[in-house]
Amino acid sequence: NVNYKSVFNMIRHVSGIMMKQKGGRIINVSSVAGVNGNAGQFNYSASKAGIIGMTKTAAKELGARNINVNAIAPGVINTDMVKDLSEDTMEMLKYETPLMRIGKPEDIAKCALFLAEQGDFITGQVISSNGGFVI
C-alpha cells in the first residue's frame, strides 16, 4: 500500500489538477531494488519496480499535457530504513558504493529539486541517485 498504491493514487489525483493548470511535474521515488531486484526483498523490489512502470506509462499518457513524470531510484540512504543495520553491514555497503559513502536524504532532495526546476525536457526516466551502488 505504501510503495505502490500510494503512488497510483497520487498520480491519479494530481494529474487532473495538473491538466487544469496546463502542466506540472510528478517525481516518484522508487529504489535501486526496483531497478535491479534484491535477494530477500521480493515484495519491496516488486513494488518499487511497479513504480517505475507507472512512471514510464504516466509520462507517455501525460506528456502531451505538459506534465513530466520521472522517478528517482535511491541506493542506500541514511534513513530510518537502515538504522537497525549493523555497523559491519553499513561499512560493507559503503565499500560497495563507488563514492565510498552512504547517501544522505539531502542527496535525494537535490535530485528531486533538479527534476522539478531544470527537468523541462526530462520525462519517463529513472534517475539513479545511488552513488554508483548496484545491488
N, C-alpha and C positions, 0 to 999 in steps of 0.2 A: 504493500500500500504506500509506503513512504517513497521507495525508489522508483516505482513505475506509475502507479495510479495517480499519484500527486502530480507528476509531470503531465500526464494525459489530461487531467482536469484543468491544470493551469493553462496549458496551450489552448484547450477548448474555450476557456472563459476569456483569456486576454486577447486572443486573436480577433474576436468580434469587436472589442474596444479598439484595437489597433487598426482594423479595417475602417472603422468610422473616422479615425483620426488620420487615415491615409498613410500609415507607416508605423514602424516600430522595430524593436529588437527583442528577440527571445533568446536567452542564454541558459541552456540546460547544463546540469552537472552530472556527468557520467563517472567513469573511473578507468584507470589502466586495466582493471579486471574486466571491464566491459569490452575493451578493445582486444585483449589477449587471452581472456579467461584466466582462472587461477584455481589450482587444485585445492579442494576443500572449501571452496566458496561458490558452489554451483548456483544456488539461488541468487546470491548477490551479483555474481558475474552475469547471469542471465537477465536480471532486472536492469543492470547498468547497460548491457548490450541493447536491451529494448529501448532505452532512452536514446541511444544512437540511431536506431531505426526510426523512432518517432521524429527525431531532429531532422534527419535527411528527408523524410516524407513531408513533414510540415514545411521545410524550406522549399520544396517543389510546389506544394499547394499554395503557399502564401507569398512567394516571391513576386508574383505579378501584382500583388497588393502593397509592394514596397515594405514587406516585413522580412527581416533577416532572421534566420533561425540557425543557431550554432550550439555546439556542446563543448564543454571543457572536460578533459579526462585527466584528473589529477593522479599523481603517483602517491607515494607515502607522504602524508602531510601531518604535521604535529597537531593533532586534534584529539578530542576525547576518544575517537575510534581506535587510536593506537596507545592510549595512556596506560593500558594494562600489559603491553608487551614488555618482555624482559629487556634489560639493558643490553644483553648479548644480542638479542634479536634486533634491537634498534641499531646497534653497531653494524650488524651484518647487512641490514637494509641500507644503511648509509654507504657501506662499502660497495654494494651492488648498484648504487646510483652514481653515474659518471660525474656529476657535480659534487659528489662526496659529502652530501648533507641531506638531511630530511627537509622537506618543504615546509614552508610557513603558510598559514592562512592568507597572509598578505600576497604571497606569490600567485595564488589563485584569484584573489581580488584584482590584482593588476592585470591579469589576463582578461577577466570579465570587463574591466574598465576599458581595455584596449578594444575589445569587440564592440562594446557599447558606443564608444566615442569615435573610433577610427575604422570600424568594420563595414564601411559603406558598400564594398563590393565582395564581402565575405559572407557566404551563406551555405548551409548544408555541410559544414565542416566540423570535424572533431579536432580541437586543439589539445595536444598532449602536453600539459604543463606538469611535467613529471621529473625534471632534472636528468632526463635520459633513462630513467628506471623502466625496465621492461620485465614483467613477471616471467 
